[in-house]
Amino acid sequence: MQPGSLFVKTSRAELIESGALVEALKAGRPGSAAVDVFEHEPVKDARDPLLALPMRSARRHLGFVALDQLRSISRPVRPPVLAFERGQAIDVINPEVLTRPSG
């Protein structure tokens, strides 16, 4: 992939070899990634190498859900998102990334 490309993974984690996305991101190809599926779910370990990379966006996989389920799932997500919008960070799994220089 080109250095400026965005890799989006919303399917089965097994479609990518273990560790390959982390190594590719470190090499700069692709330039960034958005994922919602992981090798081991739920992600409980903040030491997951993918979570340590600044060029990724990661969230838990929801799949298809009914409206009531979506509301119950999204309820706990709302406060951190609203805090982020205000420039604050709450419920951060890997707070060390908040002190890293960007770029």
LOVO-827570 format. One record per atom (N, C-alpha, C): residue number from 1; atom name; x, z, y; residue in three letters. Coordinates in Angstrom, 2 decimals. Layout:
<r seq="NUM" atom="CA" east="X" up="Z" north="Y" type="ALA"/>
...
//
This chain:
<r seq="1" atom="N" east="0.85" up="0.00" north="-1.19" type="MET"/>
<r seq="1" atom="CA" east="0.00" up="0.00" north="0.00" type="MET"/>
<r seq="1" atom="C" east="0.88" up="0.00" north="1.23" type="MET"/>
<r seq="2" atom="N" east="0.34" up="-0.50" north="2.31" type="GLN"/>
<r seq="2" atom="CA" east="1.06" up="-0.55" north="3.57" type="GLN"/>
<r seq="2" atom="C" east="1.18" up="0.84" north="4.18" type="GLN"/>
<r seq="3" atom="N" east="2.22" up="1.10" north="4.99" type="PRO"/>
<r seq="3" atom="CA" east="2.40" up="2.42" north="5.59" type="PRO"/>
<r seq="3" atom="C" east="1.21" up="2.87" north="6.44" type="PRO"/>
<r seq="4" atom="N" east="0.49" up="1.98" north="7.07" type="GLY"/>
<r seq="4" atom="CA" east="-0.64" up="2.36" north="7.91" type="GLY"/>
<r seq="4" atom="C" east="-1.96" up="2.45" north="7.18" type="GLY"/>
<r seq="5" atom="N" east="-1.96" up="2.23" north="5.87" type="SER"/>
<r seq="5" atom="CA" east="-3.22" up="2.21" north="5.13" type="SER"/>
<r seq="5" atom="C" east="-3.71" up="3.61" north="4.79" type="SER"/>
<r seq="6" atom="N" east="-5.01" up="3.70" north="4.56" type="LEU"/>
<r seq="6" atom="CA" east="-5.68" up="4.94" north="4.16" type="LEU"/>
<r seq="6" atom="C" east="-6.17" up="4.78" north="2.74" type="LEU"/>
<r seq="7" atom="N" east="-5.77" up="5.68" north="1.87" type="PHE"/>
<r seq="7" atom="CA" east="-6.22" up="5.68" north="0.48" type="PHE"/>
<r seq="7" atom="C" east="-7.37" up="6.66" north="0.37" type="PHE"/>
<r seq="8" atom="N" east="-8.51" up="6.21" north="-0.16" type="VAL"/>
<r seq="8" atom="CA" east="-9.68" up="7.07" north="-0.32" type="VAL"/>
<r seq="8" atom="C" east="-9.97" up="7.21" north="-1.80" type="VAL"/>
<r seq="9" atom="N" east="-10.02" up="8.46" north="-2.28" type="LYS"/>
<r seq="9" atom="CA" east="-10.29" up="8.70" north="-3.70" type="LYS"/>
<r seq="9" atom="C" east="-11.53" up="9.59" north="-3.80" type="LYS"/>
<r seq="10" atom="N" east="-12.61" up="9.00" north="-4.28" type="THR"/>
<r seq="10" atom="CA" east="-13.86" up="9.74" north="-4.45" type="THR"/>
<r seq="10" atom="C" east="-14.39" up="9.59" north="-5.87" type="THR"/>
<r seq="11" atom="N" east="-13.53" up="9.12" north="-6.74" type="SER"/>
<r seq="11" atom="CA" east="-13.94" up="8.88" north="-8.12" type="SER"/>
<r seq="11" atom="C" east="-13.23" up="9.85" north="-9.03" type="SER"/>
<r seq="12" atom="N" east="-13.04" up="9.50" north="-10.25" type="ARG"/>
<r seq="12" atom="CA" east="-12.40" up="10.36" north="-11.24" type="ARG"/>
<r seq="12" atom="C" east="-10.93" up="10.60" north="-10.88" type="ARG"/>
<r seq="13" atom="N" east="-10.51" up="11.85" north="-11.00" type="ALA"/>
<r seq="13" atom="CA" east="-9.12" up="12.20" north="-10.71" type="ALA"/>
<r seq="13" atom="C" east="-8.16" up="11.49" north="-11.66" type="ALA"/>
<r seq="14" atom="N" east="-8.61" up="11.23" north="-12.89" type="GLU"/>
<r seq="14" atom="CA" east="-7.75" up="10.63" north="-13.91" type="GLU"/>
<r seq="14" atom="C" east="-7.39" up="9.18" north="-13.62" type="GLU"/>
<r seq="15" atom="N" east="-7.99" up="8.57" north="-12.61" type="LEU"/>
<r seq="15" atom="CA" east="-7.68" up="7.18" north="-12.30" type="LEU"/>
<r seq="15" atom="C" east="-6.29" up="7.01" north="-11.68" type="LEU"/>
<r seq="16" atom="N" east="-5.72" up="8.12" north="-11.25" type="ILE"/>
<r seq="16" atom="CA" east="-4.39" up="8.09" north="-10.66" type="ILE"/>
<r seq="16" atom="C" east="-3.50" up="9.02" north="-11.47" type="ILE"/>
<r seq="17" atom="N" east="-2.32" up="8.55" north="-11.79" type="GLU"/>
<r seq="17" atom="CA" east="-1.37" up="9.35" north="-12.56" type="GLU"/>
<r seq="17" atom="C" east="-1.08" up="10.66" north="-11.84" type="GLU"/>
<r seq="18" atom="N" east="-0.95" up="11.72" north="-12.61" type="SER"/>
<r seq="18" atom="CA" east="-0.67" up="13.04" north="-12.06" type="SER"/>
<r seq="18" atom="C" east="0.54" up="13.01" north="-11.13" type="SER"/>
<r seq="19" atom="N" east="0.37" up="13.47" north="-9.91" type="GLY"/>
<r seq="19" atom="CA" east="1.47" up="13.54" north="-8.95" type="GLY"/>
<r seq="19" atom="C" east="1.77" up="12.25" north="-8.22" type="GLY"/>
<r seq="20" atom="N" east="1.20" up="11.14" north="-8.64" type="ALA"/>
<r seq="20" atom="CA" east="1.52" up="9.84" north="-8.04" type="ALA"/>
<r seq="20" atom="C" east="1.09" up="9.75" north="-6.57" type="ALA"/>
<r seq="21" atom="N" east="-0.08" up="10.28" north="-6.24" type="LEU"/>
<r seq="21" atom="CA" east="-0.54" up="10.20" north="-4.86" type="LEU"/>
<r seq="21" atom="C" east="0.35" up="11.03" north="-3.94" type="LEU"/>
<r seq="22" atom="N" east="0.73" up="12.21" north="-4.39" type="VAL"/>
<r seq="22" atom="CA" east="1.62" up="13.06" north="-3.58" type="VAL"/>
<r seq="22" atom="C" east="2.93" up="12.34" north="-3.33" type="VAL"/>
<r seq="23" atom="N" east="3.53" up="11.77" north="-4.36" type="GLU"/>
<r seq="23" atom="CA" east="4.80" up="11.05" north="-4.20" type="GLU"/>
<r seq="23" atom="C" east="4.65" up="9.83" north="-3.29" type="GLU"/>
<r seq="24" atom="N" east="3.54" up="9.12" north="-3.43" type="ALA"/>
<r seq="24" atom="CA" east="3.30" up="7.94" north="-2.59" type="ALA"/>
<r seq="24" atom="C" east="3.15" up="8.34" north="-1.12" type="ALA"/>
<r seq="25" atom="N" east="2.42" up="9.42" north="-0.87" type="LEU"/>
<r seq="25" atom="CA" east="2.26" up="9.89" north="0.51" type="LEU"/>
<r seq="25" atom="C" east="3.59" up="10.35" north="1.10" type="LEU"/>
<r seq="26" atom="N" east="4.40" up="11.02" north="0.30" type="LYS"/>
<r seq="26" atom="CA" east="5.72" up="11.44" north="0.77" type="LYS"/>
<r seq="26" atom="C" east="6.59" up="10.24" north="1.12" type="LYS"/>
<r seq="27" atom="N" east="6.40" up="9.14" north="0.38" type="ALA"/>
<r seq="27" atom="CA" east="7.17" up="7.92" north="0.63" type="ALA"/>
<r seq="27" atom="C" east="6.59" up="7.11" north="1.79" type="ALA"/>
<r seq="28" atom="N" east="5.41" up="7.51" north="2.28" type="GLY"/>
<r seq="28" atom="CA" east="4.81" up="6.82" north="3.42" type="GLY"/>
<r seq="28" atom="C" east="3.94" up="5.63" north="3.07" type="GLY"/>
<r seq="29" atom="N" east="3.66" up="5.44" north="1.80" type="ARG"/>
<r seq="29" atom="CA" east="2.82" up="4.33" north="1.35" type="ARG"/>
<r seq="29" atom="C" east="1.84" up="4.84" north="0.33" type="ARG"/>
<r seq="30" atom="N" east="0.61" up="5.11" north="0.65" type="PRO"/>
<r seq="30" atom="CA" east="-0.09" up="4.83" north="1.90" type="PRO"/>
<r seq="30" atom="C" east="0.30" up="5.83" north="2.99" type="PRO"/>
<r seq="31" atom="N" east="-0.15" up="5.52" north="4.20" type="GLY"/>
<r seq="31" atom="CA" east="0.16" up="6.39" north="5.32" type="GLY"/>
<r seq="31" atom="C" east="-0.65" up="7.67" north="5.30" type="GLY"/>
<r seq="32" atom="N" east="-1.83" up="7.63" north="4.71" type="SER"/>
<r seq="32" atom="CA" east="-2.68" up="8.81" north="4.64" type="SER"/>
<r seq="32" atom="C" east="-3.67" up="8.67" north="3.49" type="SER"/>
<r seq="33" atom="N" east="-4.34" up="9.78" north="3.18" type="ALA"/>
<r seq="33" atom="CA" east="-5.28" up="9.77" north="2.06" type="ALA"/>
<r seq="33" atom="C" east="-6.43" up="10.72" north="2.35" type="ALA"/>
<r seq="34" atom="N" east="-7.59" up="10.36" north="1.84" type="ALA"/>
<r seq="34" atom="CA" east="-8.78" up="11.21" north="1.89" type="ALA"/>
<r seq="34" atom="C" east="-9.26" up="11.36" north="0.46" type="ALA"/>
<r seq="35" atom="N" east="-9.36" up="12.59" north="-0.01" type="VAL"/>
<r seq="35" atom="CA" east="-9.75" up="12.82" north="-1.40" type="VAL"/>
<r seq="35" atom="C" east="-10.84" up="13.88" north="-1.50" type="VAL"/>
<r seq="36" atom="N" east="-11.67" up="13.72" north="-2.50" type="ASP"/>
<r seq="36" atom="CA" east="-12.64" up="14.79" north="-2.80" type="ASP"/>
<r seq="36" atom="C" east="-12.70" up="15.07" north="-4.29" type="ASP"/>
<r seq="37" atom="N" east="-11.71" up="14.60" north="-5.02" type="VAL"/>
<r seq="37" atom="CA" east="-11.57" up="14.92" north="-6.44" type="VAL"/>
<r seq="37" atom="C" east="-10.11" up="15.28" north="-6.70" type="VAL"/>
<r seq="38" atom="N" east="-9.93" up="16.28" north="-7.56" type="PHE"/>
<r seq="38" atom="CA" east="-8.59" up="16.78" north="-7.84" type="PHE"/>
<r seq="38" atom="C" east="-8.40" up="16.88" north="-9.35" type="PHE"/>
<r seq="39" atom="N" east="-7.13" up="16.95" north="-9.77" type="GLU"/>
<r seq="39" atom="CA" east="-6.84" up="17.09" north="-11.20" type="GLU"/>
<r seq="39" atom="C" east="-7.48" up="18.34" north="-11.77" type="GLU"/>
<r seq="40" atom="N" east="-7.39" up="19.43" north="-11.04" type="HIS"/>
<r seq="40" atom="CA" east="-7.94" up="20.70" north="-11.48" type="HIS"/>
<r seq="40" atom="C" east="-8.95" up="21.17" north="-10.45" type="HIS"/>
<r seq="41" atom="N" east="-10.20" up="21.24" north="-10.86" type="GLU"/>
<r seq="41" atom="CA" east="-11.26" up="21.66" north="-9.95" type="GLU"/>
<r seq="41" atom="C" east="-11.96" up="22.88" north="-10.49" type="GLU"/>
<r seq="42" atom="N" east="-12.40" up="23.76" north="-9.62" type="PRO"/>
<r seq="42" atom="CA" east="-12.19" up="23.69" north="-8.18" type="PRO"/>
<r seq="42" atom="C" east="-10.74" up="24.03" north="-7.83" type="PRO"/>
<r seq="43" atom="N" east="-10.29" up="23.54" north="-6.70" type="VAL"/>
<r seq="43" atom="CA" east="-8.94" up="23.81" north="-6.23" type="VAL"/>
<r seq="43" atom="C" east="-8.90" up="25.26" north="-5.76" type="VAL"/>
<r seq="44" atom="N" east="-8.17" up="26.08" north="-6.47" type="LYS"/>
<r seq="44" atom="CA" east="-8.08" up="27.50" north="-6.13" type="LYS"/>
<r seq="44" atom="C" east="-6.68" up="27.88" north="-5.68" type="LYS"/>
<r seq="45" atom="N" east="-5.74" up="27.01" north="-5.93" type="ASP"/>
<r seq="45" atom="CA" east="-4.35" up="27.32" north="-5.66" type="ASP"/>
<r seq="45" atom="C" east="-3.89" up="26.62" north="-4.38" type="ASP"/>
<r seq="46" atom="N" east="-3.61" up="27.39" north="-3.34" type="ALA"/>
<r seq="46" atom="CA" east="-3.16" up="26.82" north="-2.07" type="ALA"/>
<r seq="46" atom="C" east="-1.80" up="26.16" north="-2.21" type="ALA"/>
<r seq="47" atom="N" east="-1.14" up="26.38" north="-3.35" type="ARG"/>
<r seq="47" atom="CA" east="0.17" up="25.74" north="-3.56" type="ARG"/>
<r seq="47" atom="C" east="0.03" up="24.33" north="-4.13" type="ARG"/>
<r seq="48" atom="N" east="-1.18" up="23.84" north="-4.30" type="ASP"/>
<r seq="48" atom="CA" east="-1.38" up="22.46" north="-4.77" type="ASP"/>
<r seq="48" atom="C" east="-0.59" up="21.54" north="-3.84" type="ASP"/>
<r seq="49" atom="N" east="0.30" up="20.71" north="-4.38" type="PRO"/>
<r seq="49" atom="CA" east="1.16" up="19.88" north="-3.54" type="PRO"/>
<r seq="49" atom="C" east="0.40" up="18.97" north="-2.58" type="PRO"/>
<r seq="50" atom="N" east="-0.76" up="18.51" north="-2.97" type="LEU"/>
<r seq="50" atom="CA" east="-1.54" up="17.64" north="-2.09" type="LEU"/>
<r seq="50" atom="C" east="-2.02" up="18.39" north="-0.85" type="LEU"/>
<r seq="51" atom="N" east="-2.36" up="19.65" north="-1.00" type="LEU"/>
<r seq="51" atom="CA" east="-2.84" up="20.43" north="0.14" type="LEU"/>
<r seq="51" atom="C" east="-1.75" up="20.71" north="1.16" type="LEU"/>
<r seq="52" atom="N" east="-0.50" up="20.64" north="0.74" type="ALA"/>
<r seq="52" atom="CA" east="0.62" up="20.91" north="1.64" type="ALA"/>
<r seq="52" atom="C" east="0.96" up="19.72" north="2.54" type="ALA"/>
<r seq="53" atom="N" east="0.39" up="18.56" north="2.26" type="LEU"/>
<r seq="53" atom="CA" east="0.74" up="17.36" north="3.02" type="LEU"/>
<r seq="53" atom="C" east="-0.14" up="17.23" north="4.26" type="LEU"/>
<r seq="54" atom="N" east="0.47" up="16.96" north="5.41" type="PRO"/>
<r seq="54" atom="CA" east="-0.31" up="16.83" north="6.65" type="PRO"/>
<r seq="54" atom="C" east="-1.09" up="15.52" north="6.75" type="PRO"/>
<r seq="55" atom="N" east="-0.74" up="14.52" north="5.95" type="MET"/>
<r seq="55" atom="CA" east="-1.37" up="13.21" north="6.07" type="MET"/>
<r seq="55" atom="C" east="-2.52" up="13.01" north="5.09" type="MET"/>
<r seq="56" atom="N" east="-3.23" up="14.10" north="4.82" type="ARG"/>
<r seq="56" atom="CA" east="-4.35" up="13.99" north="3.91" type="ARG"/>
<r seq="56" atom="C" east="-5.55" up="14.77" north="4.45" type="ARG"/>
<r seq="57" atom="N" east="-6.70" up="14.32" north="4.02" type="SER"/>
<r seq="57" atom="CA" east="-7.95" up="15.03" north="4.27" type="SER"/>
<r seq="57" atom="C" east="-8.54" up="15.32" north="2.90" type="SER"/>
<r seq="58" atom="N" east="-8.83" up="16.57" north="2.65" type="ALA"/>
<r seq="58" atom="CA" east="-9.33" up="16.95" north="1.33" type="ALA"/>
<r seq="58" atom="C" east="-10.57" up="17.81" north="1.46" type="ALA"/>
<r seq="59" atom="N" east="-11.53" up="17.55" north="0.61" type="ARG"/>
<r seq="59" atom="CA" east="-12.74" up="18.37" north="0.56" type="ARG"/>
<r seq="59" atom="C" east="-13.22" up="18.39" north="-0.87" type="ARG"/>
<r seq="60" atom="N" east="-14.11" up="19.33" north="-1.16" type="ARG"/>
<r seq="60" atom="CA" east="-14.58" up="19.42" north="-2.52" type="ARG"/>
<r seq="60" atom="C" east="-15.57" up="18.28" north="-2.82" type="ARG"/>
<r seq="61" atom="N" east="-15.62" up="17.91" north="-4.07" type="HIS"/>
<r seq="61" atom="CA" east="-16.47" up="16.82" north="-4.52" type="HIS"/>
<r seq="61" atom="C" east="-17.90" up="17.31" north="-4.70" type="HIS"/>
<r seq="62" atom="N" east="-18.84" up="16.61" north="-4.11" type="LEU"/>
<r seq="62" atom="CA" east="-20.24" up="17.02" north="-4.22" type="LEU"/>
<r seq="62" atom="C" east="-21.02" up="16.17" north="-5.20" type="LEU"/>
<r seq="63" atom="N" east="-20.66" up="14.89" north="-5.34" type="GLY"/>
<r seq="63" atom="CA" east="-21.44" up="14.02" north="-6.19" type="GLY"/>
<r seq="63" atom="C" east="-22.85" up="13.86" north="-5.64" type="GLY"/>
<r seq="64" atom="N" east="-23.80" up="13.55" north="-6.48" type="PHE"/>
<r seq="64" atom="CA" east="-25.18" up="13.40" north="-6.02" type="PHE"/>
<r seq="64" atom="C" east="-25.88" up="14.74" north="-6.12" type="PHE"/>
<r seq="65" atom="N" east="-26.56" up="15.11" north="-5.05" type="VAL"/>
<r seq="65" atom="CA" east="-27.29" up="16.37" north="-5.05" type="VAL"/>
<r seq="65" atom="C" east="-28.64" up="16.18" north="-4.37" type="VAL"/>
<r seq="66" atom="N" east="-29.59" up="17.00" north="-4.71" type="ALA"/>
<r seq="66" atom="CA" east="-30.89" up="17.00" north="-4.05" type="ALA"/>
<r seq="66" atom="C" east="-30.75" up="17.66" north="-2.69" type="ALA"/>
<r seq="67" atom="N" east="-31.70" up="17.44" north="-1.81" type="LEU"/>
<r seq="67" atom="CA" east="-31.64" up="17.95" north="-0.45" type="LEU"/>
<r seq="67" atom="C" east="-31.47" up="19.47" north="-0.40" type="LEU"/>
<r seq="68" atom="N" east="-32.22" up="20.21" north="-1.22" type="ASP"/>
<r seq="68" atom="CA" east="-32.08" up="21.67" north="-1.24" type="ASP"/>
<r seq="68" atom="C" east="-30.68" up="22.09" north="-1.67" type="ASP"/>
<r seq="69" atom="N" east="-30.13" up="21.39" north="-2.65" type="GLN"/>
<r seq="69" atom="CA" east="-28.77" up="21.69" north="-3.09" type="GLN"/>
<r seq="69" atom="C" east="-27.77" up="21.37" north="-1.99" type="GLN"/>
<r seq="70" atom="N" east="-27.96" up="20.25" north="-1.33" type="LEU"/>
<r seq="70" atom="CA" east="-27.07" up="19.86" north="-0.24" type="LEU"/>
<r seq="70" atom="C" east="-27.07" up="20.91" north="0.87" type="LEU"/>
<r seq="71" atom="N" east="-28.24" up="21.41" north="1.20" type="ARG"/>
<r seq="71" atom="CA" east="-28.33" up="22.45" north="2.23" type="ARG"/>
<r seq="71" atom="C" east="-27.59" up="23.70" north="1.80" type="ARG"/>
<r seq="72" atom="N" east="-27.77" up="24.13" north="0.55" type="SER"/>
<r seq="72" atom="CA" east="-27.11" up="25.35" north="0.10" type="SER"/>
<r seq="72" atom="C" east="-25.60" up="25.16" north="0.01" type="SER"/>
<r seq="73" atom="N" east="-25.15" up="23.96" north="-0.33" type="ILE"/>
<r seq="73" atom="CA" east="-23.72" up="23.67" north="-0.41" type="ILE"/>
<r seq="73" atom="C" east="-23.11" up="23.60" north="0.98" type="ILE"/>
<r seq="74" atom="N" east="-23.83" up="22.98" north="1.91" type="SER"/>
<r seq="74" atom="CA" east="-23.26" up="22.76" north="3.25" type="SER"/>
<r seq="74" atom="C" east="-23.32" up="24.00" north="4.13" type="SER"/>
<r seq="75" atom="N" east="-24.19" up="24.94" north="3.81" type="ARG"/>
<r seq="75" atom="CA" east="-24.33" up="26.14" north="4.64" type="ARG"/>
<r seq="75" atom="C" east="-22.99" up="26.86" north="4.85" type="ARG"/>
<r seq="76" atom="N" east="-22.19" up="27.13" north="3.80" type="PRO"/>
<r seq="76" atom="CA" east="-20.92" up="27.82" north="4.04" type="PRO"/>
<r seq="76" atom="C" east="-19.86" up="26.96" north="4.74" type="PRO"/>
<r seq="77" atom="N" east="-20.06" up="25.66" north="4.75" type="VAL"/>
<r seq="77" atom="CA" east="-19.09" up="24.75" north="5.38" type="VAL"/>
<r seq="77" atom="C" east="-19.29" up="24.70" north="6.90" type="VAL"/>
<r seq="78" atom="N" east="-20.48" up="24.94" north="7.34" type="ARG"/>
<r seq="78" atom="CA" east="-20.82" up="24.81" north="8.76" type="ARG"/>
<r seq="78" atom="C" east="-19.96" up="25.68" north="9.69" type="ARG"/>
<r seq="79" atom="N" east="-19.79" up="26.98" north="9.45" type="PRO"/>
<r seq="79" atom="CA" east="-18.99" up="27.79" north="10.38" type="PRO"/>
<r seq="79" atom="C" east="-17.55" up="27.29" north="10.58" type="PRO"/>
<r seq="80" atom="N" east="-16.82" up="26.94" north="9.50" type="PRO"/>
<r seq="80" atom="CA" east="-15.46" up="26.43" north="9.73" type="PRO"/>
<r seq="80" atom="C" east="-15.44" up="25.12" north="10.52" type="PRO"/>
<r seq="81" atom="N" east="-16.40" up="24.25" north="10.28" type="VAL"/>
<r seq="81" atom="CA" east="-16.45" up="22.98" north="11.00" type="VAL"/>
<r seq="81" atom="C" east="-16.73" up="23.23" north="12.48" type="VAL"/>
<r seq="82" atom="N" east="-17.68" up="24.08" north="12.78" type="LEU"/>
<r seq="82" atom="CA" east="-18.00" up="24.40" north="14.17" type="LEU"/>
<r seq="82" atom="C" east="-16.83" up="25.11" north="14.85" type="LEU"/>
<r seq="83" atom="N" east="-16.14" up="25.98" north="14.12" type="ALA"/>
<r seq="83" atom="CA" east="-14.96" up="26.64" north="14.68" type="ALA"/>
<r seq="83" atom="C" east="-13.87" up="25.63" north="14.98" type="ALA"/>
<r seq="84" atom="N" east="-13.65" up="24.68" north="14.06" type="PHE"/>
<r seq="84" atom="CA" east="-12.65" up="23.64" north="14.28" type="PHE"/>
<r seq="84" atom="C" east="-12.98" up="22.84" north="15.53" type="PHE"/>
<r seq="85" atom="N" east="-14.24" up="22.54" north="15.73" type="GLU"/>
<r seq="85" atom="CA" east="-14.68" up="21.80" north="16.91" type="GLU"/>
<r seq="85" atom="C" east="-14.32" up="22.56" north="18.19" type="GLU"/>
<r seq="86" atom="N" east="-14.31" up="23.90" north="18.11" type="ARG"/>
<r seq="86" atom="CA" east="-13.96" up="24.74" north="19.26" type="ARG"/>
<r seq="86" atom="C" east="-12.45" up="24.97" north="19.36" type="ARG"/>
<r seq="87" atom="N" east="-11.68" up="24.37" north="18.46" type="GLY"/>
<r seq="87" atom="CA" east="-10.24" up="24.53" north="18.48" type="GLY"/>
<r seq="87" atom="C" east="-9.74" up="25.76" north="17.73" type="GLY"/>
<r seq="88" atom="N" east="-10.58" up="26.33" north="16.89" type="GLN"/>
<r seq="88" atom="CA" east="-10.21" up="27.51" north="16.11" type="GLN"/>
<r seq="88" atom="C" east="-10.12" up="27.12" north="14.64" type="GLN"/>
<r seq="89" atom="N" east="-9.43" up="27.92" north="13.89" type="ALA"/>
<r seq="89" atom="CA" east="-9.33" up="27.68" north="12.44" type="ALA"/>
<r seq="89" atom="C" east="-9.73" up="28.95" north="11.71" type="ALA"/>
<r seq="90" atom="N" east="-10.75" up="28.84" north="10.85" type="ILE"/>
<r seq="90" atom="CA" east="-11.17" up="29.97" north="10.03" type="ILE"/>
<r seq="90" atom="C" east="-11.26" up="29.53" north="8.59" type="ILE"/>
<r seq="91" atom="N" east="-11.12" up="30.45" north="7.67" type="ASP"/>
<r seq="91" atom="CA" east="-11.20" up="30.18" north="6.23" type="ASP"/>
<r seq="91" atom="C" east="-10.23" up="29.09" north="5.79" type="ASP"/>
<r seq="92" atom="N" east="-9.02" up="29.11" north="6.31" type="VAL"/>
<r seq="92" atom="CA" east="-8.01" up="28.11" north="5.98" type="VAL"/>
<r seq="92" atom="C" east="-7.31" up="28.53" north="4.69" type="VAL"/>
<r seq="93" atom="N" east="-7.27" up="27.63" north="3.71" type="ILE"/>
<r seq="93" atom="CA" east="-6.64" up="27.91" north="2.43" type="ILE"/>
<r seq="93" atom="C" east="-5.12" up="27.91" north="2.57" type="ILE"/>
<r seq="94" atom="N" east="-4.58" up="27.01" north="3.37" type="ASN"/>
<r seq="94" atom="CA" east="-3.13" up="26.90" north="3.54" type="ASN"/>
<r seq="94" atom="C" east="-2.78" up="27.02" north="5.02" type="ASN"/>
<r seq="95" atom="N" east="-2.82" up="28.26" north="5.58" type="PRO"/>
<r seq="95" atom="CA" east="-2.62" up="28.45" north="7.02" type="PRO"/>
<r seq="95" atom="C" east="-1.25" up="28.03" north="7.53" type="PRO"/>
<r seq="96" atom="N" east="-0.27" up="27.88" north="6.66" type="GLU"/>
<r seq="96" atom="CA" east="1.06" up="27.47" north="7.12" type="GLU"/>
<r seq="96" atom="C" east="1.05" up="26.08" north="7.78" type="GLU"/>
<r seq="97" atom="N" east="0.08" up="25.24" north="7.43" type="VAL"/>
<r seq="97" atom="CA" east="0.04" up="23.91" north="8.04" type="VAL"/>
<r seq="97" atom="C" east="-0.37" up="23.98" north="9.51" type="VAL"/>
<r seq="98" atom="N" east="-0.96" up="25.08" north="9.93" type="LEU"/>
<r seq="98" atom="CA" east="-1.38" up="25.22" north="11.32" type="LEU"/>
<r seq="98" atom="C" east="-0.19" up="25.39" north="12.24" type="LEU"/>
<r seq="99" atom="N" east="0.96" up="25.80" north="11.72" type="THR"/>
<r seq="99" atom="CA" east="2.14" up="26.02" north="12.55" type="THR"/>
<r seq="99" atom="C" east="3.15" up="24.89" north="12.44" type="THR"/>
<r seq="100" atom="N" east="2.87" up="23.90" north="11.62" type="ARG"/>
<r seq="100" atom="CA" east="3.78" up="22.76" north="11.48" type="ARG"/>
<r seq="100" atom="C" east="3.62" up="21.82" north="12.64" type="ARG"/>
<r seq="101" atom="N" east="4.75" up="21.23" north="13.10" type="PRO"/>
<r seq="101" atom="CA" east="4.61" up="20.19" north="14.13" type="PRO"/>
<r seq="101" atom="C" east="3.95" up="18.96" north="13.54" type="PRO"/>
<r seq="102" atom="N" east="3.08" up="18.33" north="14.30" type="SER"/>
<r seq="102" atom="CA" east="2.40" up="17.13" north="13.80" type="SER"/>
<r seq="102" atom="C" east="3.26" up="15.91" north="14.06" type="SER"/>
<r seq="103" atom="N" east="2.96" up="14.86" north="13.32" type="GLY"/>
<r seq="103" atom="CA" east="3.64" up="13.59" north="13.54" type="GLY"/>
<r seq="103" atom="C" east="4.57" up="13.33" north="12.47" type="GLY"/>
//
